[in-house]
Amino acid sequence: MMASLKPAETAESFEEELQAILRPVRPSRKFVQTVRQRIHFTPPVRLAVKPPESRRYLLILGGVLSVSLLLITTVRAVFYLVNRSRV
């Protein structure tokens, strides 16, 4: 039965059913004032927070240690290869 109806007819009948079931409600003044204040109130603009300085120093320290370990490993590998070719 619903398949034979046009979409506009089903929407109209649905709207009529909703109007019959739902009744308008008048909101309280306090609720309206609260909503108005929230709408008119603009929150302060906050920029992205910088990470703490200690985090920055830890990242720098980690980078320096990583580079130094890589350098030490490379030097040891070169010495190993040079000494191995002499024997």
C-alpha positions as CSV (number, residue, x, y, z in Angstrom):
1,M,0.0,0.0,0.0
2,M,2.8,2.4,0.8
3,A,4.6,1.6,-2.4
4,S,1.7,3.0,-4.5
5,L,1.9,6.4,-2.7
6,K,4.1,9.2,-4.0
7,P,6.8,10.4,-1.8
8,A,5.1,13.8,-1.4
9,E,1.9,12.1,-0.2
10,T,3.8,10.0,2.4
11,A,5.6,13.1,3.7
12,E,2.4,15.0,4.0
13,S,0.6,12.2,5.8
14,F,3.7,11.8,8.1
15,E,3.6,15.5,8.9
16,E,-0.1,15.4,9.7
17,E,0.5,12.5,12.1
18,L,3.3,14.3,13.8
19,Q,1.1,17.5,14.2
20,A,-1.6,15.4,15.7
21,I,0.7,13.6,18.2
22,L,3.2,16.4,19.1
23,R,2.0,19.6,20.8
24,P,4.1,22.8,21.0
25,V,5.8,23.4,24.4
26,R,6.6,26.9,25.7
27,P,10.1,26.9,27.2
28,S,10.8,28.6,30.5
29,R,12.3,32.1,30.6
30,K,15.4,30.9,32.4
31,F,16.1,28.3,29.7
32,V,15.6,30.9,26.9
33,Q,18.0,33.3,28.7
34,T,20.6,30.6,29.2
35,V,20.5,29.6,25.6
36,R,20.7,33.3,24.5
37,Q,23.8,33.8,26.7
38,R,25.4,30.8,25.2
39,I,24.7,31.9,21.7
40,H,25.9,35.5,22.2
41,F,28.9,34.5,24.3
42,T,32.0,34.0,22.2
43,P,34.6,31.8,23.8
44,P,38.1,33.3,24.1
45,V,40.5,32.3,21.2
46,R,43.3,30.1,22.4
47,L,46.3,29.3,20.4
48,A,47.9,25.9,20.5
49,V,49.8,25.4,23.7
50,K,53.6,25.0,23.3
51,P,55.1,21.9,24.8
52,P,57.0,22.5,28.0
53,E,60.7,23.4,27.8
54,S,61.7,20.2,29.6
55,R,60.2,18.1,26.7
56,R,62.2,20.2,24.2
57,Y,65.4,19.6,26.1
58,L,64.7,15.9,26.3
59,L,64.2,15.7,22.6
60,I,67.5,17.6,21.9
61,L,69.3,15.3,24.3
62,G,67.8,12.2,22.7
63,G,68.9,13.4,19.3
64,V,72.4,14.2,20.4
65,L,72.7,10.7,22.0
66,S,71.4,9.0,18.9
67,V,73.8,10.8,16.6
68,S,76.8,10.1,19.0
69,L,75.9,6.4,19.1
70,L,75.6,6.2,15.3
71,L,79.0,8.0,15.0
72,I,80.7,5.6,17.5
73,T,79.2,2.6,15.8
74,T,80.5,3.8,12.4
75,V,84.0,4.5,13.7
76,R,84.2,1.1,15.4
77,A,83.1,-0.6,12.1
78,V,85.7,1.3,10.1
79,F,88.5,0.4,12.6
80,Y,87.3,-3.2,12.6
81,L,87.5,-3.4,8.8
82,V,90.8,-1.6,8.6
83,N,92.4,-3.9,11.3
84,R,90.9,-7.0,9.7
85,S,92.5,-6.2,6.3
86,R,96.0,-5.9,7.9
87,V,95.9,-9.4,9.4
